[in-house]
């Protein structure tokens, strides 16, 4: 009996190790967390990851037609949102909410600048031309990009987010399931946390931009 319980305990520890390696901190994606630990004690609302996540390498198509890579995340704080232009509700509302507080966020820029990045996970329909028109509707300073699923899947996973096609893409009106959090990327290009959606009965589950407005100035003034 004792050996049975010991075996079960070892199995649970093994499973827990796999979970930590693949979900909490994927292999090869750990970076120094000392600065993040200090900042996490100053912010009030942002949900910090246990340690910063290094994003997978990517080369995407920007809404301007230029390439968008990991290098474009260096030297600035980035608010990233995963979605698609045919999204009927969460995506346009979230982008509109961010745009509403964007002037205040810009005014709060201190040691670091701010970038807003919309990552489309629907490359079949979201062409460069469509992304350009879509993101320009909200703010010309926002960045939109997309790429093949071979790059999108590992990238979104390394952000701590997810997406999946909810039905066959043969249906022209197919929907895409995706995380609704707003991800925070530091000036080193590493994901440090996210602003989770608020859940209110009868309302869309989107991130609270007032919380972003409270915490981001602290981060942007940290360097």
ZIHUTA-V369899 format. One record per backbone hydrogen bond with DSSP energy under -1.0 kcal/mol. NH is the residue of the N-H (numbers start at 1). CO is the residue of the C=O. E is the energy in kcal/mol with one decimal. If there is no record, write none. Layout:
# ZIHUTA-V369899
[[NH/CO/E] [NH/CO/E]]
This chain:
# ZIHUTA-V369899
[[5/1/-2.3] [6/2/-2.3] [7/3/-2.4] [8/4/-2.1] [9/5/-2.4] [10/6/-2.4] [11/7/-2.1] [12/8/-2.3] [13/9/-2.3] [14/10/-2.4] [15/11/-2.5] [16/12/-2.6] [17/13/-2.0] [18/14/-2.0] [19/15/-2.4] [20/16/-2.3] [21/17/-2.2] [22/18/-2.5] [23/19/-2.8] [24/19/-1.2] [25/20/-2.7] [29/26/-2.1] [37/33/-2.3] [38/34/-1.6] [39/35/-2.2] [40/36/-2.6] [42/39/-2.0] [43/39/-1.5] [47/194/-2.8] [49/192/-2.4] [53/191/-3.2] [54/29/-1.7] [60/68/-3.2] [61/146/-3.1] [62/66/-3.4] [63/144/-2.2] [65/62/-2.2] [68/60/-2.4] [72/69/-1.6] [73/70/-1.9] [74/71/-1.3] [75/187/-2.8] [77/113/-2.8] [78/185/-2.5] [79/115/-3.0] [80/183/-2.9] [81/117/-2.6] [83/119/-2.4] [87/84/-1.6] [93/89/-2.2] [94/90/-2.5] [95/91/-2.4] [96/92/-2.1] [97/93/-2.3] [98/94/-2.4] [99/95/-2.4] [100/96/-1.6] [101/97/-1.1] [105/101/-2.0] [106/102/-2.8] [107/103/-2.0] [108/104/-1.0] [109/106/-1.5] [111/220/-1.0] [112/220/-1.9] [115/77/-2.3] [117/79/-2.9] [118/143/-3.6] [119/81/-2.8] [120/145/-2.7] [121/83/-2.6] [126/122/-2.7] [127/125/-1.7] [131/127/-2.7] [132/128/-2.4] [133/129/-2.0] [134/130/-2.7] [135/131/-2.8] [136/132/-1.5] [139/135/-2.7] [142/139/-1.3] [143/116/-2.9] [145/118/-2.0] [146/61/-1.7] [151/148/-1.7] [152/148/-2.4] [153/149/-2.5] [155/151/-1.8] [156/152/-3.2] [157/153/-2.1] [158/154/-2.2] [159/155/-1.0] [160/157/-1.6] [161/156/-2.3] [164/177/-2.5] [166/175/-1.6] [171/168/-1.4] [174/171/-1.9] [177/164/-2.6] [179/162/-2.1] [182/195/-2.0] [183/80/-3.0] [184/193/-2.7] [185/78/-2.7] [186/190/-2.9] [189/186/-2.6] [191/53/-2.6] [192/184/-2.4] [193/184/-1.1] [194/47/-2.1] [195/182/-2.7] [198/206/-2.5] [203/200/-2.4] [206/204/-1.4] [212/208/-1.4] [213/209/-2.5] [214/210/-1.2] [215/211/-2.0] [216/212/-2.7] [219/215/-1.4] [220/216/-3.0] [222/219/-1.7]]
